[in-house]
Amino acid sequence: MDESKSLFEFHSKREVAENFSLDELLPFARENNLQEWLAENFYSFEARKVTSAINNKLSDAELKLLLCKIFDMPPENLSADELAEISETVEKNHRRELFMKKSSDDRKSAFVETQGELVRALNSDAKLIYLCGGEFRIPLERGGVTYIGCENAIIDLDEEDFIDLDASDIILEDLQVYLRHSNGLRADKSKDIKILDGSKKILGERPTLKEIFDILRGRKPFEPPENFKTRSENIRGAAVGLTLLEEKNYDFDAAQFDFRPQWDFEYISALKNFVVGKNFSVKLAPQDAENLYGNERKLQIFADFTYHGGKLTILNLYFDTKTLGRVEIEITEKISSASFTGSSCMFGLGYGLDIITAYDMRFEHESISHVAN
């Protein structure tokens, strides 16, 4: 910016747009100089808009979008990253408005998409909480709270003992619930929940856990290699890890879910040849992907073992799902960056000017205070 050029040398929005970039106008807005210029030149309504945006802690990208509207600058002046950030924020606030309007409950409510937002909602004593999209942990000692899921939200109950949600006065609705044990869950007051069983360590009657851990220790003293080979190849259907499916990681072009597993540390020596430098995916048609995501987002990974080079190793990896049965896991060296673009989302609207432009029309009639996080 030309240091000798002052905002107050100009007296129309058109002159300002021709002489200053968005990056130059942004600090003027943050320092209140822009609001002073707008008021001085009889743009009081626009000045109030900028003040409201600053008070509601809008991001730089959101504030730039407002400046585009005020000074008749095309949104294309924003960078691709800024457009993506605004698009994501717009989608988020549309979802928030939708679910908050649906609520007719008089209790204090909140809409959250991350664990951090959930913590803040509980600290503010919210009693009705919409959990959107992600995976969450909830405090079982905090009673009197109703959690309602949207966009396939999931709760991970990482407890070892029987869980009595009714006694804790906790109600769940429209949620997937991942249980890591088989000790049971009481949730009679809850409704429309899907219980995902994460307690299964082996499939079928063989192998036993003792056999698995004996194998993991390697060959016994004086055990012939052929005996160890026989024992290794007898290990089928052992749980070796977990993964959480994310809609953003579904690649339409390849018709596959890409994911990064969480491996069981006990198996790391046998898994290392599969883990290091590799990525994982499952081939699924869009309808199958949607069904699996909607019913079993968090999945255990099972493996068949074999004997190779004198050591126990993995023969194959797969999911054992209720929705689609056995689903084979593929191993790749690389995942194309195209798999993770907003435009490939299975359920989202994606990033782009279309949604931003549609939302931008609301600036004509409304205060923007409601778009603050």
C-alpha positions in Angstrom: 0.0 0.0 0.0 1.2 3.5 -0.8 1.9 5.0 2.7 1.2 8.5 1.4 -2.3 7.4 0.3 -5.0 8.1 3.0 -8.4 6.6 3.1 -9.9 10.0 4.0 -8.7 11.5 0.7 -11.6 9.8 -1.0 -15.4 10.3 -0.6 -17.2 7.5 -2.4 -17.2 3.7 -2.2 -16.2 3.4 -5.8 -13.0 5.5 -5.2 -12.0 3.4 -2.3 -12.6 0.2 -4.3 -10.4 1.5 -7.1 -7.5 2.6 -4.8 -7.4 -0.1 -2.0 -7.3 -3.9 -2.0 -9.2 -6.1 0.4 -5.9 -6.7 2.2 -5.4 -3.0 2.7 -9.0 -2.4 3.8 -8.9 -5.2 6.4 -6.6 -3.5 8.9 -8.6 -0.2 8.5 -11.7 -2.2 9.6 -9.9 -3.8 12.5 -8.6 -0.4 13.7 -12.0 1.3 13.3 -10.7 3.7 10.7 -13.0 2.2 8.0 -16.1 2.7 10.2 -15.1 6.3 10.8 -14.7 6.9 7.0 -18.1 5.2 6.3 -19.9 7.3 8.9 -18.2 10.5 7.8 -19.2 9.9 4.2 -22.9 9.1 5.1 -22.6 5.3 4.9 -23.9 4.9 8.4 -25.7 1.6 7.7 -22.5 0.1 6.3 -20.5 1.4 9.2 -22.9 -0.5 11.6 -22.4 -3.7 9.6 -18.6 -3.5 9.9 -18.9 -2.7 13.6 -21.2 -5.7 14.2 -18.8 -8.0 12.3 -15.9 -6.9 14.4 -17.8 -7.2 17.7 -18.9 -10.7 16.7 -15.3 -11.7 16.0 -15.7 -12.7 12.3 -12.7 -14.2 10.7 -10.6 -12.2 8.2 -12.1 -14.2 5.4 -15.7 -13.5 6.5 -14.9 -9.8 7.0 -13.4 -9.6 3.5 -16.6 -11.1 2.1 -18.5 -8.3 3.8 -16.2 -5.7 2.4 -16.7 -7.2 -1.0 -20.4 -6.6 -0.6 -20.0 -3.1 0.8 -17.6 -1.9 -1.9 -19.1 -3.8 -4.8 -16.0 -5.9 -5.3 -16.4 -9.4 -6.8 -15.9 -12.3 -4.4 -13.3 -13.6 -6.9 -10.9 -11.1 -5.2 -10.8 -13.6 -2.3 -8.2 -16.4 -2.4 -9.2 -20.0 -2.9 -8.4 -20.7 0.8 -10.6 -17.8 1.9 -13.5 -18.9 -0.3 -13.2 -22.4 1.2 -13.1 -21.1 4.7 -16.2 -18.9 4.1 -18.1 -21.7 2.4 -17.4 -24.0 5.3 -18.6 -21.4 7.8 -21.7 -20.7 5.8 -22.6 -24.4 5.7 -21.9 -24.7 9.4 -24.2 -21.8 10.3 -26.9 -23.0 8.0 -26.8 -26.3 9.8 -26.8 -24.5 13.2 -29.8 -22.4 12.2 -31.7 -25.4 10.9 -31.4 -27.5 14.0 -31.8 -24.7 16.5 -35.0 -23.7 14.8 -36.3 -27.2 14.9 -35.9 -27.2 18.7 -39.1 -26.3 20.6 -37.4 -27.1 23.9 -37.2 -24.4 26.5 -33.9 -25.7 27.9 -30.6 -24.0 27.1 -29.4 -25.5 23.8 -26.2 -25.6 21.8 -25.1 -26.9 18.4 -21.5 -28.4 18.3 -19.3 -29.9 15.6 -16.1 -30.6 17.6 -15.1 -31.9 21.0 -13.9 -28.5 22.0 -17.3 -26.9 21.2 -18.9 -29.7 23.2 -16.8 -28.9 26.2 -17.6 -25.2 26.0 -21.4 -26.0 25.6 -21.3 -28.1 28.8 -19.3 -25.5 30.6 -22.1 -23.0 29.7 -24.6 -25.4 31.3 -26.4 -26.4 28.1 -29.0 -29.1 28.6 -29.9 -29.8 25.0 -26.9 -30.4 22.7 -27.0 -31.2 19.0 -23.9 -33.2 18.0 -23.1 -32.7 14.4 -21.0 -34.9 12.1 -18.1 -35.8 14.3 -17.1 -38.3 17.0 -17.6 -37.2 20.6 -16.9 -38.2 24.2 -19.5 -37.3 26.7 -19.1 -37.0 30.5 -21.2 -39.7 32.1 -21.0 -37.9 35.5 -22.8 -34.9 34.0 -26.5 -35.7 34.2 -29.6 -33.9 33.0 -28.3 -33.5 29.4 -30.0 -34.6 26.1 -27.7 -35.2 23.1 -29.3 -35.3 19.7 -27.2 -36.4 16.7 -27.3 -35.1 13.2 -25.2 -35.9 10.1 -24.3 -39.3 11.5 -22.6 -38.1 14.7 -21.1 -40.8 16.9 -20.4 -41.2 20.6 -17.5 -43.3 21.8 -18.2 -44.7 25.3 -14.8 -45.9 26.3 -15.8 -47.5 29.6 -15.1 -50.9 31.1 -18.1 -51.3 33.3 -21.9 -51.5 32.7 -23.2 -48.0 31.7 -26.5 -46.8 33.0 -27.5 -43.7 31.1 -31.0 -43.7 32.6 -29.6 -43.5 36.1 -27.3 -40.6 35.0 -30.3 -38.8 33.4 -28.6 -38.8 30.1 -30.7 -39.1 26.9 -29.3 -39.9 23.5 -31.3 -39.5 20.2 -30.4 -40.3 16.6 -26.8 -41.3 17.5 -24.4 -44.1 16.7 -22.9 -45.3 20.0 -19.5 -47.2 20.0 -19.1 -49.6 22.9 -15.7 -51.0 23.6 -16.9 -53.7 26.0 -19.7 -56.3 26.2 -20.8 -55.4 29.7 -24.0 -53.7 28.5 -25.7 -50.4 28.3 -29.0 -49.2 29.8 -30.6 -46.4 27.7 -34.3 -47.0 27.8 -35.1 -43.3 27.8 -33.0 -42.8 24.6 -34.3 -43.4 21.1 -33.1 -44.1 17.6 -29.6 -45.1 18.7 -27.4 -47.6 16.9 -25.1 -49.6 19.1 -21.7 -50.5 17.5 -20.0 -53.4 19.3 -16.3 -52.8 19.6 -15.7 -55.6 22.2 -15.1 -58.3 19.6 -11.4 -59.4 19.6 -11.7 -62.5 17.4 -14.2 -63.7 14.8 -15.7 -67.1 15.4 -14.4 -69.7 17.8 -10.8 -69.8 16.6 -8.3 -68.5 17.4 -8.4 -68.0 21.2 -6.8 -64.8 22.6 -4.1 -67.0 24.2 -3.2 -68.5 20.8 -2.9 -65.0 19.4 -0.6 -63.7 22.1 1.5 -66.8 22.0 2.0 -66.3 18.3 2.9 -62.6 18.8 5.8 -63.6 21.1 7.2 -65.5 18.1 8.7 -69.0 17.9 8.9 -70.9 21.2 12.4 -72.2 22.2 13.3 -75.3 20.1 10.0 -75.0 18.1 10.6 -76.2 14.6 9.9 -73.6 11.9 7.2 -75.8 10.3 5.3 -76.0 13.6 5.4 -72.2 14.0 4.2 -71.8 10.3 1.3 -74.1 11.0 0.3 -72.1 14.2 0.7 -68.8 12.3 -1.5 -69.8 9.4 -4.2 -70.9 11.9 -4.7 -67.4 13.2 -7.8 -66.0 11.4 -10.1 -63.1 12.3 -8.1 -61.3 15.0 -9.0 -57.6 15.7 -5.9 -55.5 15.1 -7.2 -51.9 15.0 -10.0 -49.4 14.5 -11.0 -46.7 12.0 -13.6 -43.9 11.8 -15.1 -43.3 8.4 -15.2 -39.6 7.4 -17.4 -38.4 4.6 -14.7 -36.0 3.3 -12.5 -39.1 2.6 -14.8 -40.7 0.2 -13.5 -40.4 -3.4 -16.3 -40.6 -5.9 -13.9 -41.0 -8.9 -12.3 -44.1 -7.3 -15.5 -45.2 -5.6 -13.6 -45.8 -2.3 -13.3 -44.7 1.3 -9.7 -43.7 2.2 -8.8 -43.9 5.9 -6.0 -44.1 8.4 -6.3 -46.9 11.0 -5.6 -46.8 14.7 -3.6 -49.9 15.2 -3.5 -52.1 18.3 -0.1 -51.7 19.8 0.1 -55.4 20.7 0.3 -56.2 16.9 2.8 -53.6 15.8 5.6 -56.0 15.1 3.4 -58.1 12.8 1.8 -55.0 11.3 4.8 -52.8 10.6 5.3 -54.0 7.1 1.7 -53.0 6.3 1.7 -49.8 8.2 4.9 -47.9 7.3 4.5 -45.6 4.3 1.1 -47.0 3.2 -2.5 -45.9 3.1 -5.7 -47.8 3.3 -9.0 -47.9 1.5 -12.1 -49.9 0.8 -13.8 -50.0 -2.6 -17.5 -49.1 -2.2 -20.1 -47.9 -4.6 -21.7 -44.6 -3.4 -24.9 -46.3 -2.2 -22.9 -48.9 -0.2 -20.6 -46.2 1.2 -23.6 -44.1 2.3 -25.3 -47.2 4.0 -22.1 -48.2 5.8 -21.4 -44.6 6.9 -25.0 -44.2 8.1 -25.0 -47.4 10.2 -21.4 -48.3 11.2 -19.1 -45.3 11.0 -16.6 -46.7 13.5 -15.3 -50.1 12.6 -12.9 -52.7 13.9 -10.2 -54.0 11.5 -9.6 -57.7 11.4 -6.7 -59.6 10.1 -5.7 -63.1 8.9 -2.1 -64.0 9.8 0.5 -66.1 7.9 4.1 -67.1 8.1 6.7 -65.3 6.0 10.5 -65.1 6.3 10.5 -66.9 9.6 8.1 -64.3 11.2 4.4 -63.8 11.8 2.9 -61.4 9.3 -0.5 -60.2 8.0 -2.1 -62.1 5.1 -5.1 -59.6 4.6 -7.1 -57.0 6.4 -10.9 -56.5 6.4 -14.0 -55.2 8.1 -16.7 -57.5 9.4 -19.8 -55.3 9.0 -23.5 -55.9 9.8 -24.4 -53.6 6.9 -22.3 -55.1 4.0 -20.8 -58.2 5.5 -17.0 -58.7 5.0 -15.4 -55.8 3.3 -11.8 -56.2 2.1 -9.3 -53.5 2.9 -6.9 -52.4 0.1 -3.4 -51.2 0.7 -1.9 -48.3 -1.4 1.4 -46.4 -1.3 -0.3 -43.1 -1.9 -3.7 -41.4 -1.8 -4.4 -38.8 -4.4 -4.9 -35.3 -2.9 -8.1 -35.2 -5.0 -9.7 -37.6 -2.5 -9.8 -34.8 0.1 -11.1 -31.8 -1.8 -14.4 -30.2 -0.8 -15.9 -31.0 -4.1 -15.6 -34.8 -3.5 -17.7 -34.7 -0.3 -20.4 -37.3 -0.3 -23.0 -35.3 1.6 -21.6 -31.7 1.8 -22.2 -28.9 -0.5 -18.6 -28.4 -1.3 -16.6 -25.2 -1.6 -17.5 -22.5 -4.2 -19.0 -19.2 -5.0 -22.5 -20.6 -5.5 -23.3 -21.1 -1.8 -21.4 -17.9 -0.8 -23.3 -15.8 -3.3 -26.6 -17.3 -2.2 -25.8 -16.5 1.4 -24.4 -13.1 0.6 -27.9 -11.9 -0.6 -28.9 -11.9 3.1 -26.7 -8.9 3.7 -29.2 -6.9 1.9 -31.8 -7.2 4.7 -30.1 -8.7 7.8 -27.5 -7.9 10.4 -24.6 -10.3 10.1 -24.3 -10.8 13.8 -25.8 -14.3 13.6 -22.9 -15.7 11.6 -20.4 -15.4 14.4 -19.2 -18.7 16.0 
